[in-house]
């Protein structure tokens, strides 16, 4: 990355660290209350990170950035087709699970007005999360994610895990993880150093399992009808997170599945996966568009190349914002994206060539 990109990289880390600090300082009970957002099911744990991202990336850094989020939808609407930098964010992924976790912790907390930080300072907090979800918190934790698109190509992605207090990121030099407590600035900027642990991806031993979202009956019906692959493959979880789902394929998971899938999910859930695929020599990504056409809220769940905003040009993926600008809420754009290890030939061979596109590599 060049100097300006390094500065943006540092600013994004600072934004996520600020998100963490703000949440830890807030009353735990307040976080799980409904906010005044136009989105009726938004909680303060959703809107607080969104406000922080807007402040750190637009108000304080560059007023011309476009920020597309799960809550408000879009900041700087009129600039989406012309902006050099577009930020896709999921302010809090798995907010439902985090809310339930906070409620459970508050039942045993002696101070009803305690902060979220007080709850998470409990030495057993991560173990309790793991016990509830039967999956390591590195994979299943609630998180805040941002993916930076520059000149319509993905530059990098970052995910802050609220439970482990780690940041996972992917950019041209690879994929890494770092505890936020170990972050420090060099000459005013966050720099990658030997404290950052590399995230690796290895071929799975299990050939017939995958991870996707099936938490609602409509999603189960969609996948069953779409038949994007052999129906003998078994889902491991019903409600996995979105941005962190890519880590199910990594060395952070003791038993990686054969692949992960975005089951017609919104763009902030899966766009960051493509940054990991781009950063790694070990992953491949496909956009799948079954013959049957499915919609949710009048939006295509698996658009064909004609309607997709993902364009494969010059060995990379470009985002066609000229199409996205017509969405009232661009965060609702959806695709069916499959990511697997490149040596996982048993799944890549099953994907119908005339109903899919290879995105990376």
N, C-alpha and C positions, 0 to 999 in steps of 0.2 A: 504494500500500500504506500501511496505517496504521503507527503506531509499533511495535507488537508484531510486525507482519509484516516491517518493516524490520530489526528485531533478529534475527528468524529467518533472514531473507535473509543477513544478515551472518554469523550463526553457521554457516550452510551453506557459505558461502565459506571460512570459517576451517576447517571440517571437511575440505574438499577440499584446502586448502593443507597441512593437517597430514597427510593421506593421502599427498600428494606428498613431503613432507619425510621421513616415516617410510620410504617405499619407497626414496628416494634414499640414505638412510643405511644400509639393510640390505645384507648381503652378496648379490651377484648370484646366486651359487651357491645360497645359502639360499632365495632367493625362488622358485626353480623346483623346490624339493623338495616332496614331498607333505606336507601338514599333517596334524594329528590331527583334522580336521573329520569329522563324521558323513557328509558327502558324499564318497564314495570318491575322486573325481578332483580334489578341491580341492588347490591349491598354496598356499604361503605368500603368493604374490602375489594370491591370491583372499581368503584369510582375514584377512590383515593390514589391508587397507582396511576390511573389515567390522567388525573390532574397533575400529578408529579411529572409524568412523561411530557405532557404538553408544556409545562413550565420550563423543564430542563432542556428540552430539545428545540422548542419553538420560541418561547418568550426570551430565554436567556442565551440561546445559541444561534439560531437562524430562523427568522420569521417567515422565510419563504419555504420551509419544509412543509410537506403534506404529511399529516399523521392520520392513519386509518386505524380505528380501534373497534373493539367488540362492544363498547358501551355507547359513546356518542355517535360513532359511525365514521365521521371524517372531520378533520380540522383543515382549514384552507381549501374548501371544496373547489373553488374556481381555478385552482392552480394545478389540479391533478394531471392534466394532459401536458403541461409545460414544465413542471417542477423537475429539477435535476435530482433531488432526493425525495423519495417517498418512504415513509416508515410504516410498516405493518406491525401492529401491536395487539397482543392479548393481555390486557392489564392484569387479570387474574384467571388463570385456567384452573379448573377443578374447584371453583368457589363453593359448590355444593358440599364437596367432601371436607373442605377446610372449615366451613361453617359448622358442620356436624362435629368435627374434631374440637373446635373451640368450645362448643356447647358442652361436650363431654368433659373437657378439662375444667370448665367453670364449675361443674357440679362438685368437683373435689377441691376447688380452690377456696381458701379461707377468706380471701379478699375479693368481694364481688366487683370492685372497681379496679382490679388489677389490669395492667397493660398486656398486650399480646406478647411483648418481650418477656414479661414475668412468666407467662405460661410456657414460652419456649425455652426459658432458662432451666426448666426442669430437666435434669439429666436423663430422664427416661422418655422424654418427648418423642424422640425419633423412634425408639423401640416401640412405644405405644402406637405410633402411626403405622409402623411396619406390621404390628400385630393385627391392627384393624383391617388393613388393606391386603395383607398376605403377599405384599410385593415390596421390595426395597424402596425406601423413600426417594432415592436418587432417580427412580423411574416413575414413581407414583405420586410424588409430592406436588402440592399446588405451586404454581409458578407464574411469573410475569415474563413475557417474551417480547422481543423486538427484532424485526428483520429489516435491514437497510437495503433498499433498492436504489442504485445510482445509475442514471442514464438507462433505466429500464432493465438493468441486469442486477442480480443479487450480489451484494458486496460482502455482507456477513450477517450472522444471526447470534443472538445472546438470549439465554434463559436464566432467570434468577429463581432458584428453588427456595421457597419460603420455609420449608421444613429443615433441609440440610444446611441452609445459608451458604449455598455454593452458586457460582455462575458457570454455566456450560456454554461454550461458544464454538463457532466454526467460521473460518475465513481462509484465505488462500494458503496460509502456512500450516493448516491442519485444524484438528478439533481438540479442545482442551477443557479442563475443569479446574476451578480454583475456589477455595473457601474465601468468602468475602473478608474474613478477619485478617487474611494474609495479603490483601490488596494494598499496594502503596504506590505513590506517584514518584516518577523520576523526571526532574525538570518540569514539573507541573502537569505531567501526563501519566496515565496508567500505561505501563509497558509490559510486554510478555517477557518473562524471565524463567529461570530454572525452577521456580516455585509452581509453575503451571504444569499440571499433570496431563500428559497426552491421553486422549480417548481413542481406543483402537476398535476395529470391527473385525470379527473372525467368522469363518463359515459356521453355520449352525449345525448341531448334531441332530436336532429334531426336524424332520422333514415335513411333518403334517400339521404344524400349528402356526397360527398367525395372531396378530393383535390388531384389533380395530374397535371402533365404537359401535355397540349394539344396545346401548342403554335405553332406547325407546323402541317400541314395537315397529314403528314405521321404518327405522333403520334396519331392523332384522328382515322385514319384508322386502325392502329394497335390495339388500345383498342377495337374498334368496332368489329374487326374480332376475337380477342382473346377471348372475352366474359368471363372474369375471374369471373364475378358476375352478378347478376340480372341487366338487362339493364334499370330498372326503377330508379336506382341511378343516381343522377344528380351532375355533377361537379360544384363546386363553383367558380373556377378560371381557366383561361387558361394558365397563365404563373407564377405559384408560384415558389418561390425559392426552392432549393434542400435541403441543410443542415438544414435550419431553418423550413422546412415543418413539422417536428416533433412537433413544438410548436403550430401548429394548434389544436392539441389534448389536449393542456395544459390549465391551468387556466389563461394564458396570452391571451387567445381567449375567448371573451364573449359567442360565440356560436360555440362550437367545432363540426366538421363534424362527420359522423359515422366512417370514417377511412381516412387514407392517403395512397397513392399508388405511388411507383416508376414505371413509365410506360415504362419499358425497358430502364431506364436511366443509365448513367455512375456511376461507383462505388463511386466516391467522393460525389455524390449527396445524397446517402442514407446510406452509411456504418455507419456514425455516429448515425443514428437512432437506430441501434442495441445496441449502448452503452446506450442510454436512456431507451430502453426496458429492458436491462440487469440491469440497476440501479433502475428501478421502479418495484413495485409489481403489477402495474395496467395496464400494456400494454402487448400485444401479437404481435408476428411478424410471418409472413408466407412468404415463397418463393413460387411463383406460376409459373407453367410452362404449358401453354395451350397445347392442342393437336396439333394445328397448329404451324408450325415452322416459326419464323420470324427472319430476320437479318437486320442489319444496318452496312454498310461498312464491310460486310462479318463477322460480329460479332453477335452471338446469343443475342437476346433481353431478352429471358426468358429461360435460359438453364435448362435442366432436371438435376437431381442429378448426373448423370454420367459425365456431362460436367461443372457443377457448381464448383466454388472454395469454396463454403460454405459447410462445413462438420459438421453435428451435432453429437458430441461425448461427452459422459460423462456430459450430461445436459448443454453443452455450444456449441458455434459455433467456429470452427477452420477454418482458411483460408489456402487452399491448394496452396501454392506459387509454387509448382512444376508444376502446370498447368499454373499459371499466368506468369511464366518466359518466356513462348513461345510467349507472346504478344509483338509485337514491341513497342506498347505504352500501358502499363497496365492500364492507367487511362481510357481507352476506354472500359474496361470490363463492362458488363451490366447485370442487373437482373430485374425481376418484384417482388417487395417487398411490402407487404401490412401490415400496422400496425394499430391496433385498440385497444380500451379499452377491457380488459379481460371480462367485463360484457356485451359487445356488442355481444350477442349471435346470433342476427339476421343476422349479416354478417358472422361471423365465421361458422355458420351452413350452409351457402350457398356455401362456398368454397369447391370445389370438392376434396375429400380426395385423390383420385388417381392422381390429378393434382396439388398438393401442398404439402409443408412440413412445419411443425411448427418449427420455429427456436428458439424462446424464448416464454415463460419460459419453 
